[in-house]
Amino acid sequence: MAELFQFELVSPERQLLSEQVVEVIVPGTEGEFGVLKNHSPFMSTIKPGLLKVRKDGGVVEEYFVRGGFADVAPSGLTVLAEQAVRVADLDRAALAQQIRDAEEDLKDAKDDASRLKISDLLSQLNEVQNALIPA
C-alpha cells in the first residue's frame, strides 16, 4: 500500500484541496515532476498546465493551474496557484470564448508590452484547451 502525505492546493479565491494523497504530478517551469511521501524538500515555480492528484484507491483528479509556486516540505506539498480550477468544472464554451476574446485583444493591442501580456494569456488558454482535448 502506498504511503499518504498531506497536500494543499490553494488559489487566491479559496483552498481547493487539503487532504492525504498518494502522489501529485506538478507542471513545473523546468519540467513536470512527481511528489510522493518523504520527497526531498525544494521549491519550484509552476507553469500553466495540468496538476494531477492520485488519491488513495487510485482515483486521479486533475486541476488546471496557471502559474504559482510548489513547496515540497517534510510536512507535505503545498501548491499556491495564481489560478486553479478542477478540470471537471471547466466550462469548455466559456474557455473557447476567452480564447476568441484574447485573439481579438491581441489584434487590437497598441504596444509591445500589451501584445506580450495578451500573447502569454492566449498561450495559457490554448494550453488549457489542448489539455482538455483527450477528456
C-alpha positions as CSV (number, residue, x, y, z in Angstrom):
1,M,0.0,0.0,0.0
2,A,1.3,3.4,-0.9
3,E,2.1,5.9,1.8
4,L,0.0,9.0,2.1
5,F,1.2,12.6,2.6
6,Q,-0.6,16.0,3.1
7,F,-1.3,18.0,0.0
8,E,-2.7,21.5,-0.1
9,L,-3.9,23.3,-3.3
10,V,-4.6,26.9,-2.7
11,S,-5.7,29.7,-5.2
12,P,-6.3,33.4,-4.3
13,E,-10.1,32.7,-4.2
14,R,-10.1,29.6,-1.9
15,Q,-8.5,26.4,-0.8
16,L,-9.4,23.8,-3.4
17,L,-7.9,20.7,-1.7
18,S,-6.5,19.7,1.6
19,E,-6.1,16.0,2.2
20,Q,-3.9,13.0,2.3
21,V,-2.8,11.8,-1.1
22,V,-0.6,9.2,-2.7
23,E,1.1,11.3,-5.4
24,V,0.9,14.7,-7.1
25,I,2.3,15.5,-10.6
26,V,3.1,19.2,-10.9
27,P,3.7,21.1,-14.1
28,G,7.0,22.8,-13.0
29,T,8.6,25.5,-15.1
30,E,11.7,23.3,-15.5
31,G,9.5,20.3,-16.3
32,E,6.8,18.1,-14.8
33,F,7.7,16.5,-11.5
34,G,6.1,14.0,-9.2
35,V,5.9,14.1,-5.4
36,L,5.5,11.2,-3.1
37,K,5.7,10.9,0.6
38,N,9.2,11.7,2.0
39,H,10.2,13.6,-1.1
40,S,13.3,15.8,-0.7
41,P,12.4,19.4,0.2
42,F,12.5,22.0,-2.6
43,M,10.5,24.9,-4.1
44,S,9.6,25.4,-7.8
45,T,7.6,27.8,-9.8
46,I,4.9,26.2,-11.9
47,K,3.7,26.9,-15.4
48,P,0.2,26.7,-16.8
49,G,-0.8,23.1,-17.1
50,L,-2.5,20.1,-15.5
51,L,-1.8,19.2,-11.9
52,K,-2.7,15.5,-11.3
53,V,-3.6,14.2,-7.8
54,R,-3.6,10.5,-7.2
55,K,-5.6,9.7,-4.2
56,D,-5.8,6.5,-2.0
57,G,-7.6,3.9,-4.1
58,G,-6.1,5.1,-7.4
59,V,-8.6,7.8,-8.2
60,V,-6.9,10.7,-10.1
61,E,-8.2,14.2,-10.1
62,E,-6.9,16.8,-12.5
63,Y,-6.7,20.6,-11.9
64,F,-5.7,23.3,-14.4
65,V,-3.2,25.6,-12.7
66,R,-2.0,28.9,-14.1
67,G,1.3,29.8,-12.5
68,G,2.4,29.9,-8.9
69,F,4.7,28.0,-6.6
70,A,5.1,24.5,-5.3
71,D,6.7,24.0,-1.9
72,V,7.7,20.4,-1.0
73,A,8.5,20.2,2.7
74,P,8.8,17.4,5.3
75,S,5.1,18.0,6.2
76,G,3.9,17.5,2.6
77,L,3.3,19.6,-0.5
78,T,1.7,23.0,-0.8
79,V,0.8,24.5,-4.2
80,L,0.0,28.2,-4.2
81,A,-1.5,28.7,-7.7
82,E,-2.3,32.0,-9.4
83,Q,-5.4,30.2,-10.7
84,A,-6.6,26.7,-10.1
85,V,-9.8,25.0,-11.4
86,R,-10.8,21.4,-11.3
87,V,-10.8,20.1,-14.9
88,A,-14.2,18.6,-14.4
89,D,-15.6,22.0,-13.5
90,L,-14.2,23.8,-16.6
91,D,-16.7,25.3,-19.0
92,R,-15.4,24.5,-22.5
93,A,-17.7,27.0,-24.2
94,A,-16.5,29.8,-21.9
95,L,-12.9,28.8,-22.5
96,A,-13.4,29.0,-26.3
97,Q,-15.0,32.4,-25.8
98,Q,-12.0,33.6,-23.7
99,I,-9.7,32.4,-26.5
100,R,-11.6,34.3,-29.1
101,D,-11.6,37.4,-26.9
102,A,-7.8,37.2,-26.4
103,E,-7.2,36.8,-30.1
104,E,-9.3,39.9,-30.8
105,D,-7.4,41.8,-28.0
106,L,-4.1,40.7,-29.5
107,K,-5.1,42.2,-32.9
108,D,-6.1,45.5,-31.1
109,A,-3.0,45.8,-28.9
110,K,-1.4,49.2,-29.2
111,D,2.1,48.4,-27.8
112,D,4.6,45.6,-27.4
113,A,4.0,45.3,-23.6
114,S,0.3,44.8,-24.2
115,R,0.9,42.3,-27.0
116,L,3.3,40.3,-24.9
117,K,0.9,40.1,-22.0
118,I,-2.1,39.2,-24.2
119,S,0.1,36.7,-26.1
120,D,1.1,35.0,-22.8
121,L,-2.6,34.8,-21.8
122,L,-3.6,33.4,-25.2
123,S,-0.9,30.8,-24.9
124,Q,-2.1,29.7,-21.5
125,L,-5.7,29.5,-22.6
126,N,-4.7,27.4,-25.6
127,E,-2.7,25.1,-23.4
128,V,-5.8,24.5,-21.2
129,Q,-7.9,23.8,-24.3
130,N,-5.2,21.4,-25.7
131,A,-5.0,19.6,-22.3
132,L,-8.8,19.1,-22.4
133,I,-8.9,17.5,-25.9
134,P,-8.4,13.9,-24.7
135,A,-11.1,14.4,-21.9
